[in-house]
Amino acid sequence: MEMVPASLARTLGSHVVIGVDLKQKGAVEEPQTLIQVVQRGIDIMTLQGVRQDLQSADLVISPMEYDGKLDDFGRVAEQLERGRQAALEAIPDLERLLFKRNISSDKPYYGTK
């Protein structure tokens, strides 16, 4: 199972594939229990899969630049704003990519061939 279905998007006809990397950055707590050790192993395997999947994307946006977690629901507004900011910051890279592929950014693009 792909964590980031970039190659699937390309198979379905997308000319430009944007991946979003939601892994947290910052310090990771040392596991204290057997369950936490198992969870850390699962996290490592998942991260390796995500890294591999992101290689299929043309552009990767990484909004998680803080020491937080996706399930920290008290910070949803902050997380959404970080995602919005990261997307806005990626616009110049996306425009260069579209120009390179001869795709106009002035008209809607739905990824069909």
Phi and psi in degrees as GROMACS dihedral restraints (atoms count N, CA, C in turn):
[ dihedral_restraints ]
;  ai    aj    ak    al  type     phi  dphi    fc
    3     4     5     6     1   -82.7    20    10
    4     5     6     7     1   133.1    20    10
    6     7     8     9     1   -78.8    20    10
    7     8     9    10     1   -33.8    20    10
    9    10    11    12     1  -123.4    20    10
   10    11    12    13     1   103.0    20    10
   12    13    14    15     1   -77.2    20    10
   13    14    15    16     1    49.5    20    10
   15    16    17    18     1   -65.3    20    10
   16    17    18    19     1   -45.1    20    10
   18    19    20    21     1   -67.0    20    10
   19    20    21    22     1   -33.5    20    10
   21    22    23    24     1   -64.9    20    10
   22    23    24    25     1   -42.9    20    10
   24    25    26    27     1   -59.2    20    10
   25    26    27    28     1   -40.8    20    10
   27    28    29    30     1   -67.2    20    10
   28    29    30    31     1   -41.4    20    10
   30    31    32    33     1   -61.1    20    10
   31    32    33    34     1   -34.6    20    10
   33    34    35    36     1   -79.9    20    10
   34    35    36    37     1     0.3    20    10
   36    37    38    39     1   112.0    20    10
   37    38    39    40     1     2.2    20    10
   39    40    41    42     1   -68.8    20    10
   40    41    42    43     1   133.8    20    10
   42    43    44    45     1   -87.2    20    10
   43    44    45    46     1   -26.1    20    10
   45    46    47    48     1  -130.6    20    10
   46    47    48    49     1   129.3    20    10
   48    49    50    51     1  -119.8    20    10
   49    50    51    52     1   124.7    20    10
   51    52    53    54     1  -109.8    20    10
   52    53    54    55     1   125.5    20    10
   54    55    56    57     1  -103.2    20    10
   55    56    57    58     1   150.1    20    10
   57    58    59    60     1  -120.5    20    10
   58    59    60    61     1   120.9    20    10
   60    61    62    63     1   -96.7    20    10
   61    62    63    64     1   111.1    20    10
   63    64    65    66     1  -103.3    20    10
   64    65    66    67     1    15.0    20    10
   66    67    68    69     1   -68.8    20    10
   67    68    69    70     1   144.6    20    10
   69    70    71    72     1   -76.1    20    10
   70    71    72    73     1   152.2    20    10
   72    73    74    75     1  -116.0    20    10
   73    74    75    76     1   155.8    20    10
   75    76    77    78     1   114.0    20    10
   76    77    78    79     1  -168.4    20    10
   78    79    80    81     1   -67.0    20    10
   79    80    81    82     1   143.5    20    10
   81    82    83    84     1  -113.9    20    10
   82    83    84    85     1   131.8    20    10
   84    85    86    87     1   -70.0    20    10
   85    86    87    88     1   144.5    20    10
   87    88    89    90     1   -70.6    20    10
   88    89    90    91     1   130.4    20    10
   90    91    92    93     1   -65.3    20    10
   91    92    93    94     1   138.7    20    10
   93    94    95    96     1  -109.4    20    10
   94    95    96    97     1   -21.0    20    10
   96    97    98    99     1  -125.8    20    10
   97    98    99   100     1   166.6    20    10
   99   100   101   102     1   -60.3    20    10
  100   101   102   103     1   -40.6    20    10
  102   103   104   105     1   -62.5    20    10
  103   104   105   106     1   -40.2    20    10
  105   106   107   108     1   -66.8    20    10
  106   107   108   109     1   -35.4    20    10
  108   109   110   111     1   -64.9    20    10
  109   110   111   112     1   -44.8    20    10
  111   112   113   114     1   -62.5    20    10
  112   113   114   115     1   -43.5    20    10
  114   115   116   117     1   -61.5    20    10
  115   116   117   118     1   -39.8    20    10
  117   118   119   120     1   -62.0    20    10
  118   119   120   121     1   -41.5    20    10
  120   121   122   123     1   -61.2    20    10
  121   122   123   124     1   -42.5    20    10
  123   124   125   126     1   -63.8    20    10
  124   125   126   127     1   -42.4    20    10
  126   127   128   129     1   -60.1    20    10
  127   128   129   130     1   -42.2    20    10
  129   130   131   132     1   -64.5    20    10
  130   131   132   133     1   -44.4    20    10
  132   133   134   135     1   -64.0    20    10
  133   134   135   136     1   -40.7    20    10
  135   136   137   138     1   -63.0    20    10
  136   137   138   139     1   -44.8    20    10
  138   139   140   141     1   -60.1    20    10
  139   140   141   142     1   -41.0    20    10
  141   142   143   144     1   -63.1    20    10
  142   143   144   145     1   -41.0    20    10
  144   145   146   147     1   -64.7    20    10
  145   146   147   148     1   -42.3    20    10
  147   148   149   150     1   -62.9    20    10
  148   149   150   151     1   -45.2    20    10
  150   151   152   153     1   -58.0    20    10
  151   152   153   154     1   -43.1    20    10
  153   154   155   156     1   -65.4    20    10
  154   155   156   157     1   -44.5    20    10
  156   157   158   159     1   -63.2    20    10
  157   158   159   160     1   -39.1    20    10
  159   160   161   162     1   -65.4    20    10
  160   161   162   163     1   -22.2    20    10
  162   163   164   165     1   -64.6    20    10
  163   164   165   166     1   -20.9    20    10
  165   166   167   168     1   -82.4    20    10
  166   167   168   169     1   -11.1    20    10
  168   169   170   171     1   -83.4    20    10
  169   170   171   172     1   150.1    20    10
  171   172   173   174     1   -80.9    20    10
  172   173   174   175     1   -29.9    20    10
  174   175   176   177     1  -143.6    20    10
  175   176   177   178     1   136.4    20    10
  177   178   179   180     1  -120.2    20    10
  178   179   180   181     1   128.1    20    10
  180   181   182   183     1  -105.3    20    10
  181   182   183   184     1   130.6    20    10
  183   184   185   186     1  -124.1    20    10
  184   185   186   187     1    89.7    20    10
  186   187   188   189     1   -83.1    20    10
  187   188   189   190     1   -12.4    20    10
  189   190   191   192     1   -87.9    20    10
  190   191   192   193     1    80.0    20    10
  192   193   194   195     1  -103.8    20    10
  193   194   195   196     1    26.7    20    10
  195   196   197   198     1  -134.4    20    10
  196   197   198   199     1   166.4    20    10
  198   199   200   201     1   -85.0    20    10
  199   200   201   202     1    75.1    20    10
  201   202   203   204     1  -139.7    20    10
  202   203   204   205     1  -179.8    20    10
  204   205   206   207     1  -127.5    20    10
  205   206   207   208     1   152.8    20    10
  207   208   209   210     1   -62.0    20    10
  208   209   210   211     1   -29.4    20    10
  210   211   212   213     1   -92.1    20    10
  211   212   213   214     1    16.5    20    10
  213   214   215   216     1   -85.7    20    10
  214   215   216   217     1    81.3    20    10
  216   217   218   219     1   -67.7    20    10
  217   218   219   220     1   -15.5    20    10
  219   220   221   222     1   -72.5    20    10
  220   221   222   223     1   -11.5    20    10
  222   223   224   225     1  -118.5    20    10
  223   224   225   226     1    24.8    20    10
  225   226   227   228     1   -59.2    20    10
  226   227   228   229     1   -45.3    20    10
  228   229   230   231     1   -60.1    20    10
  229   230   231   232     1   -42.1    20    10
  231   232   233   234     1   -64.1    20    10
  232   233   234   235     1   -42.6    20    10
  234   235   236   237     1   -64.0    20    10
  235   236   237   238     1   -42.8    20    10
  237   238   239   240     1   -62.7    20    10
  238   239   240   241     1   -41.7    20    10
  240   241   242   243     1   -65.1    20    10
  241   242   243   244     1   -39.3    20    10
  243   244   245   246     1   -63.7    20    10
  244   245   246   247     1   -39.7    20    10
  246   247   248   249     1   -64.3    20    10
  247   248   249   250     1   -42.2    20    10
  249   250   251   252     1   -63.1    20    10
  250   251   252   253     1   -45.3    20    10
  252   253   254   255     1   -62.1    20    10
  253   254   255   256     1   -44.0    20    10
  255   256   257   258     1   -62.5    20    10
  256   257   258   259     1   -39.4    20    10
  258   259   260   261     1   -66.1    20    10
  259   260   261   262     1   -42.4    20    10
  261   262   263   264     1   -62.9    20    10
  262   263   264   265     1   -41.1    20    10
  264   265   266   267     1   -66.3    20    10
  265   266   267   268     1   -24.8    20    10
  267   268   269   270     1   -83.8    20    10
  268   269   270   271     1    -9.6    20    10
  270   271   272   273     1   -57.0    20    10
  271   272   273   274     1   -45.6    20    10
  273   274   275   276     1   -59.5    20    10
  274   275   276   277     1   -40.2    20    10
  276   277   278   279     1   -64.9    20    10
  277   278   279   280     1   -40.4    20    10
  279   280   281   282     1   -65.6    20    10
  280   281   282   283     1   -42.4    20    10
  282   283   284   285     1   -62.0    20    10
  283   284   285   286     1   -41.3    20    10
  285   286   287   288     1   -62.2    20    10
  286   287   288   289     1   -41.8    20    10
  288   289   290   291     1   -64.1    20    10
  289   290   291   292     1   -44.6    20    10
  291   292   293   294     1   -63.1    20    10
  292   293   294   295     1   -41.6    20    10
  294   295   296   297     1   -62.5    20    10
  295   296   297   298     1   -44.5    20    10
  297   298   299   300     1   -61.0    20    10
  298   299   300   301     1   -35.4    20    10
  300   301   302   303     1   -90.5    20    10
  301   302   303   304     1     3.6    20    10
  303   304   305   306     1    61.4    20    10
  304   305   306   307     1    43.5    20    10
  306   307   308   309     1  -115.8    20    10
  307   308   309   310     1   124.8    20    10
  309   310   311   312     1   -73.9    20    10
  310   311   312   313     1   135.5    20    10
  312   313   314   315     1   -91.5    20    10
  313   314   315   316     1     1.8    20    10
  315   316   317   318     1   -82.8    20    10
  316   317   318   319     1   -17.9    20    10
  318   319   320   321     1  -120.9    20    10
  319   320   321   322     1   152.3    20    10
  321   322   323   324     1   -59.1    20    10
  322   323   324   325     1   142.5    20    10
  324   325   326   327     1  -127.8    20    10
  325   326   327   328     1   123.1    20    10
  327   328   329   330     1  -109.0    20    10
  328   329   330   331     1     7.2    20    10
  330   331   332   333     1    81.1    20    10
  331   332   333   334     1     8.6    20    10
  333   334   335   336     1   -84.9    20    10
  334   335   336   337     1   154.7    20    10
